[in-house]
Amino acid sequence: MAKTATPLAEETRDRLLAVSTATLTSQLFKRGLRRTFMTGLAPIRSDCARFAGPAFTLRFVPAREDIDTLELLNADDYPQRAAIDAMPEGHVMVMDCRGEMECGPAGDIFVRRLEVRGAAALVVDGAMRDTPEIAAMDFPVHCRGAAAPFVILSHHAVPDFNQVVACGGVAVYPGDIVVGDAEGVVVVPRHLADEVAEAGWEQERMERFIQMKVSVGATLVGTYPPSEAVLAEYRAWVEAGEPGELNR
């Protein structure tokens, strides 16, 4: 089983929580990474969508009738149950369900267990059961939608956990940093997390300044992207303590 990553520095985590997934994808694109945003996933609650933490993965494969039996599913050491009970605090559970929408691989009890263990979030490339109950929790869950049936043995089997998986078209390695907001989920390679967090935070500060410039009548040409003159204005604005208003 793959090793989990060392914990994020508090400053890095705080900055990742402060910037949008749109900003993070921009920063990753600048570094040559183009497939980092999970397609088709959305938060169950848009007001409870933000999270950041290392990935802890769970891999589902198509079930096979001669192997995946009720006895196997009910065993105490079944990998799905074992993975949730082994979930490290502050990590994000990422379930590779192959986009399957006909059944939910987990519901509110599993989500509650993750919450109690101190997990940062649950990300599922598939449907979830008990979504009304999950929506009442203050715990971020991103998935493709809802499906009430729990016919997991007719669709899924869990051979292992904390291995490389695919989720929303993105490769997720254990320990990658997974970040979510109301727009979706992005995967940041662990070795780039500190750098991308800092650059993303600076990008958003500059974009706040550009928004203010546009709001008082500045044209896009020369402002976005900023010219040398606008960059000089930006540096002066930062040195002045980032005042909340600009002159027209």
C-alpha positions in Angstrom: 0.0 0.0 0.0 1.3 3.5 -0.9 2.5 5.8 1.8 0.6 8.9 2.7 2.2 12.3 2.4 3.6 14.4 5.2 1.1 17.0 6.5 0.7 20.3 4.7 2.3 23.3 6.3 -0.4 25.4 7.9 0.4 28.4 5.8 0.2 26.4 2.6 -3.2 25.0 3.6 -4.6 28.4 4.6 -3.5 29.8 1.2 -5.0 26.9 -0.7 -8.3 27.5 1.2 -8.2 31.2 0.3 -7.8 30.8 -3.5 -10.2 29.5 -6.1 -9.9 26.3 -8.0 -9.9 28.5 -11.1 -6.8 30.2 -9.9 -5.1 27.0 -9.0 -5.8 25.5 -12.5 -4.2 28.6 -14.0 -1.1 28.3 -11.9 -0.8 24.6 -12.7 -1.3 25.3 -16.5 1.7 27.7 -16.3 3.7 24.8 -15.0 2.7 22.4 -17.8 -0.2 20.5 -16.1 -3.4 20.6 -18.1 -5.5 17.8 -16.7 -6.0 18.8 -13.0 -9.7 19.8 -12.7 -12.1 16.9 -12.2 -14.9 17.1 -14.7 -18.5 16.3 -13.9 -18.3 16.6 -10.1 -20.1 19.2 -8.0 -20.5 19.8 -4.2 -23.7 18.5 -2.6 -23.7 21.9 -0.7 -22.2 24.9 -2.4 -21.9 26.7 0.9 -20.0 23.7 2.4 -17.6 23.0 -0.5 -14.2 24.4 0.5 -11.4 22.0 1.6 -7.8 21.2 1.1 -5.8 18.2 2.1 -3.7 15.2 0.9 -5.4 12.5 -1.1 -6.3 9.1 0.5 -7.7 7.0 -2.3 -10.2 4.2 -2.7 -10.4 2.2 -6.0 -13.6 0.6 -7.2 -13.6 -1.9 -10.1 -16.5 -3.7 -11.8 -17.8 -6.5 -9.5 -17.4 -10.1 -10.6 -20.0 -12.6 -9.5 -17.7 -15.5 -8.6 -15.6 -13.3 -6.3 -17.6 -10.4 -5.0 -20.1 -12.1 -2.7 -22.1 -10.9 0.3 -19.7 -12.8 2.6 -16.8 -10.8 1.2 -18.7 -7.5 1.5 -19.7 -8.1 5.1 -16.2 -9.1 6.2 -14.6 -6.9 8.9 -11.6 -6.3 6.7 -13.4 -5.4 3.5 -11.2 -2.8 1.9 -13.9 -0.1 1.7 -14.6 -0.3 5.4 -10.9 -0.7 6.2 -10.0 2.4 4.2 -12.5 4.6 6.0 -11.3 3.4 9.4 -7.7 4.0 8.3 -8.4 7.5 7.0 -5.7 9.9 8.3 -6.9 13.1 9.9 -6.9 16.1 7.5 -6.9 13.9 4.4 -9.4 13.8 1.5 -11.0 10.5 0.6 -11.0 10.2 -3.2 -13.2 7.4 -4.5 -12.6 6.2 -8.1 -16.1 4.9 -9.1 -15.5 5.1 -12.9 -18.3 7.6 -13.2 -20.9 4.9 -12.3 -24.3 6.5 -11.6 -26.6 3.5 -11.0 -25.7 3.0 -7.4 -24.2 4.9 -4.5 -21.0 3.4 -3.1 -21.4 5.2 0.2 -24.1 7.1 2.2 -24.5 9.2 5.3 -23.1 6.7 7.8 -19.8 6.4 6.0 -19.7 10.1 5.6 -20.3 10.6 9.3 -17.5 8.2 10.1 -15.1 10.2 7.9 -16.3 13.4 9.6 -15.6 12.0 13.0 -12.2 10.8 12.0 -11.3 14.4 11.0 -11.2 13.9 7.3 -11.1 17.1 5.2 -13.7 16.0 2.6 -15.0 13.2 0.4 -14.7 13.3 -3.4 -16.5 10.6 -5.5 -16.4 10.0 -9.2 -19.9 8.6 -9.1 -23.2 9.0 -7.3 -23.9 9.2 -3.5 -26.7 7.8 -1.4 -28.5 9.7 1.3 -27.7 13.1 -0.2 -30.4 14.9 1.8 -28.9 13.7 5.1 -25.4 14.5 3.8 -26.5 18.0 2.9 -27.5 18.6 6.5 -23.9 17.8 7.6 -21.1 20.5 7.7 -18.8 18.2 5.7 -17.7 18.8 2.1 -18.8 16.1 -0.3 -18.3 16.4 -4.1 -19.8 13.9 -6.5 -21.6 13.4 -9.8 -25.1 13.3 -8.3 -27.5 11.2 -6.3 -28.5 7.5 -6.5 -30.6 5.8 -3.9 -29.8 2.1 -4.7 -27.1 0.4 -2.7 -26.5 -2.5 -5.1 -22.8 -2.2 -4.8 -22.1 -5.9 -5.5 -23.9 -5.7 -8.9 -21.6 -2.7 -9.9 -18.6 -2.3 -7.7 -15.9 -4.2 -5.9 -13.0 -2.7 -3.9 -9.7 -4.5 -4.4 -7.4 -2.1 -2.5 -7.0 1.4 -1.3 -4.4 4.2 -1.2 -3.2 3.4 -4.7 -3.2 5.6 -7.8 -6.7 6.2 -9.1 -8.6 8.2 -11.7 -11.3 10.7 -10.6 -13.2 13.0 -12.9 -10.6 12.3 -15.6 -7.6 13.3 -13.4 -4.9 10.9 -12.1 -4.8 11.1 -8.3 -1.7 9.8 -6.5 -1.9 9.2 -2.7 -0.6 12.4 -1.1 -1.5 14.7 -3.9 -3.1 17.8 -2.6 -6.8 17.9 -3.4 -8.6 21.3 -3.2 -12.3 22.0 -3.6 -14.6 24.9 -3.7 -18.1 25.7 -5.0 -16.9 25.3 -8.6 -15.3 21.9 -8.2 -12.2 20.0 -7.4 -8.5 20.4 -8.5 -5.5 18.1 -7.9 -2.2 19.7 -7.1 0.9 17.5 -7.2 2.4 17.4 -3.7 5.8 18.8 -4.7 4.2 21.9 -6.2 1.7 22.6 -3.4 3.8 25.2 -1.5 4.8 27.0 -4.7 1.3 27.0 -6.3 -0.4 28.1 -3.0 1.9 31.1 -2.8 1.6 32.0 -6.5 -2.2 31.5 -6.4 -2.6 33.8 -3.4 -0.5 36.5 -5.1 -2.5 36.1 -8.3 -5.8 36.6 -6.5 -4.5 39.7 -4.7 -3.5 41.2 -8.1 -6.9 40.2 -9.6 -8.7 42.0 -6.7 -6.7 45.1 -7.7 -7.6 44.6 -11.4 -11.3 44.1 -10.5 -11.2 47.5 -8.7 -9.5 49.1 -11.7 -12.2 47.7 -14.1 -14.9 48.8 -11.7 -13.8 52.4 -11.9 -13.7 52.4 -15.7 -10.3 51.0 -16.8 -10.3 49.2 -20.2 -9.2 45.6 -20.5 -6.4 46.5 -22.8 -3.4 47.4 -20.6 -5.2 46.3 -17.5 -5.8 42.6 -18.0 -3.2 41.4 -18.4 -1.5 44.4 -16.7 0.9 46.7 -18.4 4.1 47.9 -16.7 2.3 51.1 -15.7 -0.6 49.1 -14.0 1.9 46.8 -12.4 3.6 49.9 -10.9 0.2 51.0 -9.6 -0.4 47.6 -8.1 2.9 47.6 -6.2 2.1 51.1 -4.9 -1.4 49.8 -3.8 0.2 46.9 -2.0 2.7 49.2 -0.2 -0.2 51.5 0.8 -1.9 48.6 2.6 -4.3 47.6 -0.1 -6.9 50.3 0.3 -10.4 49.3 -0.6 -11.2 52.1 -3.1 -9.5 53.5 -6.2 -10.0 56.9 -7.8 -11.9 57.0 -11.0 
